[in-house]
Amino acid sequence: MAKNRDIITGLDVGSSAVRIVMAEKLSDGRLKVIGAAETSSEGVSRGSITSIEAAVSSISETIEKCERMTGLRVDRMVVGMSGIHIKMVNSKGVVAVAKANEQVEYSDIDRALEVAESTTTVPNYEIINVLPISYNLDDQKNIKEPQGMSGVRLEVETQIIMSLSSQVKNLTKCIYRTGVDIDDIVFSILATSEAVLTPKQKELGVAVVDIGSATTSLAIFEEGNILHTAILPIGAGHITNDLAIGLKTSVDVAEAVKKDHAQALAEGISKRDEIDLHKYSEEEKKGSYVFKKDISEISEARMEEVFSMVNDELKKIDRDGKLPSGIVLTGGGAKLPLVIDLAKQVFNLPVFMGLPVESNFPIDKLNDPEYTTALGLVIWGDKNIDEGGSFFNNITAVKQSTDKMRSWFRSLWPSS
C-alpha cells in the first residue's frame, strides 16, 4: 500500500455509523477529497463508547474500506467527539504582555489561553478544546486578533469544551488499537460547522443543528464567535423507536417504513392511504395495513419535540427568533422530507439544509448531510496544521492523556 502524501483524515464515530473522509492537501493549499467510507456503528450509544471490542471492529472496518478506495494507508486521524457527557464552561485568562515594547505576540495569547484553561477544573472531566471568544487589551474591549497591538494587560474570554475522562480514554483506546495515531480530538459540532457554515453566516448570527441518530447537537455563532453549544439526548433514531411502538412492529421494519414513508409534516396526507407491513418483513401477516398519516403524525410529533428543545436552548441566550442567518440543519435526521418546513414553523426563522459549503467533490456521497462532520474534521485539521506538518493543540489534559496512551500502544506494535 502506498505511503501517505500530505494527507488529512477525519473520523466521525457516531451512534448509527462510523464515517471517514480522507483528503490530500495540494501544493496550492487546496484540499482534494480522495476517499470516503462508512460502516454501521457497533459499541457506541449516544456518542459514548459502550463496547471497546465492537467499536474497534467498526472503526477498523471503516479504515480498511477507505484504504482500499484510496490505495493509501491511514496512519493518523482527526477524531470527532460528541455525546451527552460533553460540558461547556466559560473561563477567562489574564496575563501581562511580556515584551518591553508592550506589543502583543502569539506567545502572550498562548499564555492567556493556558491561564484560562488552568483555572477550569471539573472532577473526572478533561478539556478537549479551548475556544477564544474575544480579547480585551487594557481598555480596548472585544478585540478579535490582538497580535501586534500595543498594551500591558491582555485578557481572553474563552469557552472550554470538556468531556468525561473515561470517554476520552475509551475513544483513544479504540483508535490506538487499530494501529492509527490521533492528530487531534475535536468537539464534533465545531467540525460540522466548519463544513456547512460560511464566515458571513457566523458573523451575522446562525445556529447549526446536527440531527444524529441518538443525539442532536447545536452550535450558535454570532460576530464570528461561538456563543453556545448543547447536546440534546434525542435524535432521528427516536422516530424509529416511536414507529415500532405505534405500529406494533420490529425496529428494523420501523426503520424501513420511516425511510420510505415518514415525513416531518402530516398535513396533506389522505387518511385513507395505507401501506402493508408484510412487504417489509415476512414475519408480518399479509394484510398488516397501517395508515401513512399515522406514520407521519408520529414522525412530526418527535421532530417537533427535537426542534422545541433546540429552541429552548436559543431562549437561554435570548436568540430565539433573532438569528439573521437562521438555522442550518444537517445530519441524517435532516433528510426527513418536509423537515425544513416544520423547522420554519417552530423557529420562526429562515431554515436551510446544511450541505458542504465546498460541494465540488468527485465522491457523490459527500454531498450528503450525514458526511458533514467527517468532512468538517478534515477542514478543521487543515486549518490547524502548521508548515511542519504537525497539529496545533492547546496544552490540555486530554493531550497529555492521549500521549501516554499512544506511547503504551506503540510499545505493543511490532517494530517496522
C-alpha positions in Angstrom: 0.0 0.0 0.0 1.3 3.5 -0.9 2.8 5.7 1.7 0.8 8.8 2.6 1.4 12.1 0.8 0.2 15.3 2.6 -3.0 13.6 3.8 -5.6 14.7 6.4 -8.2 12.1 7.5 -11.3 12.8 9.6 -13.1 10.1 11.7 -16.7 10.6 12.9 -17.7 7.9 15.3 -21.5 8.1 15.5 -24.2 6.1 17.2 -25.5 4.7 13.9 -22.4 4.8 11.6 -18.7 5.3 11.6 -17.6 7.6 8.8 -14.2 8.5 7.4 -13.2 11.2 4.9 -9.6 11.4 3.5 -8.2 14.5 1.7 -4.9 15.4 0.1 -3.5 18.9 0.6 -2.3 20.1 -2.8 0.7 22.3 -3.4 -1.6 25.4 -3.9 -3.1 24.9 -0.5 -6.4 23.5 -1.7 -7.9 20.3 -0.3 -8.7 17.4 -2.6 -11.0 14.8 -1.2 -9.8 11.4 -2.3 -11.7 8.9 -0.1 -14.8 8.4 2.0 -16.2 5.3 3.7 -18.8 4.3 6.3 -19.7 1.3 8.3 -22.7 0.6 10.7 -21.6 1.5 14.2 -21.4 -1.0 17.0 -20.4 -0.4 20.6 -21.5 3.2 20.5 -24.5 4.7 22.2 -25.4 8.5 22.4 -21.8 9.3 21.4 -20.3 7.2 24.2 -18.3 4.0 23.8 -20.2 1.1 25.3 -18.1 -1.8 24.0 -14.4 -1.4 23.2 -14.3 -4.6 21.1 -17.3 -3.7 19.0 -16.2 -0.1 18.5 -12.7 -1.2 17.4 -14.2 -3.6 14.9 -16.4 -0.9 13.4 -13.6 1.6 13.2 -11.2 -0.9 11.7 -13.6 -1.9 9.0 -14.2 1.7 8.0 -10.5 2.4 7.9 -9.9 -0.7 5.7 -12.7 0.4 3.3 -11.1 3.9 3.0 -7.6 2.3 2.4 -9.0 0.0 -0.3 -10.7 3.0 -2.0 -7.6 5.3 -2.0 -4.7 2.8 -2.0 -3.2 4.8 0.8 -2.6 3.8 4.4 -4.5 5.6 7.1 -1.9 6.3 9.8 -3.3 9.4 11.6 -6.7 11.0 12.0 -8.5 14.0 13.4 -11.2 12.4 15.6 -14.6 13.9 16.4 -16.1 13.6 19.9 -19.7 14.1 20.9 -22.2 12.7 23.3 -24.4 13.8 26.2 -21.4 13.7 28.5 -19.8 16.8 26.9 -19.8 20.0 29.0 -19.0 23.6 28.0 -17.9 26.3 30.5 -16.8 29.9 30.2 -13.4 30.9 31.5 -11.1 34.0 31.5 -7.3 34.2 31.4 -5.3 37.4 32.2 -1.6 37.9 31.6 0.9 40.8 31.4 2.3 41.5 27.9 5.9 40.1 28.1 7.8 42.4 25.7 9.2 45.7 26.9 7.7 47.4 23.8 4.3 46.3 25.1 3.4 44.6 21.7 1.2 41.5 21.9 2.8 38.4 20.4 1.4 34.9 19.8 3.3 33.7 22.9 1.2 36.2 25.1 -2.0 34.9 23.6 -0.9 31.3 24.2 -0.1 32.2 27.9 -3.5 33.8 28.3 -5.3 30.7 26.9 -3.2 28.5 29.2 -4.3 30.6 32.2 -8.0 30.3 31.2 -7.6 26.6 30.8 -5.7 26.0 34.1 -8.4 27.8 36.1 -11.1 25.4 34.7 -11.2 22.1 36.6 -14.1 19.8 36.8 -13.6 16.4 38.6 -13.5 13.4 36.2 -13.5 15.7 33.1 -10.8 16.6 30.7 -10.5 19.6 28.3 -10.7 18.7 24.6 -11.0 22.2 23.1 -10.3 25.8 24.2 -12.2 28.3 22.1 -11.2 32.0 22.4 -14.3 34.2 22.1 -12.7 37.7 22.4 -9.8 39.6 23.9 -9.5 42.7 26.0 -6.3 44.7 25.9 -6.2 47.3 28.6 -9.3 49.4 27.9 -9.8 48.1 24.4 -12.7 45.6 24.5 -13.9 42.8 22.3 -10.8 42.5 20.1 -10.7 39.5 17.8 -7.0 39.4 16.9 -4.8 41.3 19.4 -1.4 40.2 18.0 0.7 43.2 17.0 -1.4 45.6 19.1 0.1 47.6 21.9 -0.9 47.2 25.6 0.0 46.0 29.0 -2.8 43.7 30.2 -4.2 41.0 28.0 -7.4 39.2 28.9 -9.0 36.4 26.9 -12.6 35.2 27.2 -12.9 31.5 26.3 -15.3 28.7 26.1 -13.9 25.4 27.4 -15.2 22.1 25.9 -14.8 19.2 28.3 -15.5 15.5 28.1 -15.7 12.8 30.8 -12.2 11.5 31.3 -13.4 7.9 30.9 -14.9 8.6 27.5 -11.8 10.3 26.2 -9.7 7.3 27.3 -12.2 4.8 25.8 -12.3 6.6 22.5 -8.5 7.0 22.2 -8.0 3.4 23.3 -10.3 2.3 20.4 -8.4 4.4 17.9 -4.9 3.2 19.0 -6.0 -0.4 19.0 -6.5 -0.1 15.2 -2.8 1.0 14.9 -3.7 4.5 13.9 -2.4 7.7 15.5 -4.6 10.6 16.7 -3.7 14.1 15.4 -6.4 15.9 17.4 -9.7 15.4 19.2 -12.4 17.9 18.3 -15.9 18.6 19.6 -17.9 17.2 16.6 -20.4 20.0 16.2 -17.5 22.5 15.8 -16.1 20.4 12.9 -19.6 20.2 11.4 -19.8 24.0 11.5 -16.5 24.2 9.5 -18.1 22.2 6.7 -21.6 23.8 6.4 -21.2 27.5 7.5 -19.7 30.4 5.8 -17.8 33.2 7.6 -20.6 35.6 6.8 -23.2 33.4 8.4 -21.1 33.1 11.6 -20.7 36.9 11.6 -24.4 37.7 11.2 -25.7 35.1 13.6 -26.6 31.5 12.9 -27.3 28.1 14.5 -26.2 24.8 13.1 -28.3 21.8 14.3 -26.9 18.3 13.6 -29.6 15.7 14.0 -28.0 12.4 14.6 -29.4 9.0 15.4 -29.3 9.2 19.2 -28.5 12.9 19.9 -28.9 16.3 18.4 -26.0 18.8 18.6 -26.3 22.5 18.4 -23.8 25.3 18.0 -24.7 29.0 17.8 -22.4 31.7 16.3 -22.5 35.5 16.3 -19.9 38.1 15.2 -17.7 35.2 14.1 -17.6 33.7 17.6 -19.3 30.7 19.2 -21.9 31.8 21.7 -23.4 28.5 22.9 -23.3 24.8 22.3 -25.5 22.0 23.5 -26.1 18.2 23.0 -29.7 17.0 23.4 -30.4 13.3 24.2 -32.8 12.9 21.3 -32.4 12.2 17.6 -33.8 10.6 14.5 -33.5 7.1 15.9 -36.2 8.0 18.4 -38.6 8.3 15.5 -37.8 4.7 14.6 -38.5 3.6 18.1 -41.8 5.5 18.2 -42.9 3.9 15.0 -42.0 0.5 16.2 -44.2 1.0 19.3 -47.0 2.9 17.4 -47.2 0.4 14.5 -46.6 -2.6 16.8 -43.7 -3.9 14.6 -40.0 -4.5 14.8 -37.4 -1.8 14.9 -36.0 -3.0 11.5 -39.4 -2.7 9.9 -40.0 0.6 11.5 -36.7 2.0 10.2 -37.5 0.8 6.6 -41.0 2.3 6.9 -39.5 5.6 8.1 -37.2 5.8 5.2 -40.0 5.1 2.7 -43.0 6.9 4.1 -42.3 9.2 7.0 -42.2 13.0 6.7 -42.0 15.8 9.2 -45.5 17.2 8.4 -48.6 15.0 8.3 -50.8 17.6 6.7 -51.9 16.8 3.2 -51.7 13.1 3.6 -55.0 11.3 3.0 -56.5 9.4 6.0 -57.2 6.5 3.6 -53.7 5.9 2.3 -52.3 2.7 3.7 -49.2 0.5 3.4 -48.8 -3.2 4.0 -46.1 -4.1 6.6 -45.8 -7.6 5.1 -43.8 -6.3 2.2 -41.1 -5.2 4.7 -41.0 -8.5 6.6 -42.4 -12.0 6.1 -42.9 -12.1 9.9 -45.7 -9.6 9.4 -49.0 -11.1 8.5 -50.3 -10.4 5.0 -52.8 -7.5 5.1 -51.0 -5.9 8.1 -52.0 -2.4 6.9 -51.1 0.8 8.7 -52.1 4.4 7.7 -49.5 6.6 6.1 -50.9 9.6 8.0 -50.2 7.8 11.3 -46.6 7.3 10.3 -46.1 11.0 9.6 -48.0 12.1 12.6 -45.7 10.1 14.8 -42.6 11.4 13.0 -43.9 15.0 13.2 -44.5 14.8 16.9 -41.0 13.6 17.6 -39.3 16.0 15.3 -41.3 18.9 16.7 -40.0 17.9 20.1 -36.4 18.0 18.9 -36.9 21.5 17.5 -38.7 22.7 20.6 -35.7 21.5 22.7 -33.3 23.3 20.3 -35.5 26.5 20.6 -35.3 26.3 24.4 -31.5 26.4 24.0 -31.9 29.6 21.8 -34.1 31.1 24.5 -31.4 30.5 27.2 -29.2 33.0 25.4 -32.0 35.3 24.1 -31.5 34.3 20.4 -34.9 32.6 19.7 -36.2 34.3 16.5 -33.2 36.6 16.4 -30.6 34.9 14.2 -30.4 36.7 10.8 -28.7 33.8 9.1 -31.3 31.4 10.6 -30.9 27.7 11.3 -28.8 25.3 9.3 -29.9 21.6 9.6 -27.6 18.8 9.0 -27.0 15.1 10.0 -29.0 12.1 8.9 -32.2 13.4 10.6 -32.2 16.5 8.4 -33.0 14.2 5.4 -36.6 13.6 6.6 -39.0 15.1 4.0 -40.5 18.4 4.9 -38.2 18.8 7.9 -37.3 22.3 6.8 -41.0 23.3 6.6 -41.6 22.1 10.1 -38.4 23.8 11.4 -39.6 27.2 9.9 -42.8 26.9 11.8 -41.1 26.1 15.1 -38.2 28.6 14.9 -39.9 31.4 13.0 -36.6 31.9 11.3 -35.1 31.1 7.9 -34.0 27.4 7.7 -31.6 25.8 5.3 -30.2 22.3 4.6 -26.6 22.0 5.8 -24.6 20.7 2.9 -20.9 21.2 2.5 -20.0 24.8 1.5 -17.5 23.4 -1.0 -19.5 21.0 -3.0 -17.3 20.1 -6.0 -16.5 16.6 -4.8 -15.6 13.7 -7.1 -17.4 11.5 -4.5 -21.1 11.9 -4.7 -21.8 10.7 -1.1 -20.0 13.7 0.3 -22.9 15.9 -0.9 -24.9 14.4 1.9 -25.7 15.9 5.4 -24.6 12.6 7.0 -21.0 13.2 6.0 -20.7 16.9 7.1 -19.0 16.0 10.4 -16.3 13.7 8.9 -15.6 16.3 6.2 -15.6 19.1 8.8 -12.9 17.2 10.8 -10.7 17.3 7.7 -11.3 21.0 7.2 -10.5 21.6 11.0 -7.3 19.6 10.6 -6.3 21.6 7.6 -6.9 24.9 9.4 -4.9 23.8 12.4 -1.9 22.3 10.7 1.4 24.1 10.6 4.0 24.2 7.8 6.0 21.4 9.5 3.0 19.0 9.3 2.2 18.8 12.9 -1.1 19.9 14.5 -1.5 22.8 16.9 -3.1 21.6 20.1 -3.6 23.5 23.3 -1.6 22.1 26.2 -4.6 20.2 27.7 -5.0 17.3 30.0 -6.6 15.3 27.1 -3.4 15.7 25.0 -1.3 14.6 27.9 -3.6 11.6 28.5 -3.6 10.6 24.8 0.2 11.0 24.5 0.6 8.5 27.4 -1.8 6.1 25.8 -0.2 6.5 22.4 3.2 5.6 23.9 1.8 2.5 25.6 0.1 1.2 22.5 3.2 1.9 20.4 5.2 -0.4 22.7 2.8 -3.2 21.8 3.0 -2.6 18.0 5.6 -4.6 16.1 8.6 -2.5 15.0 8.7 -1.9 11.3 
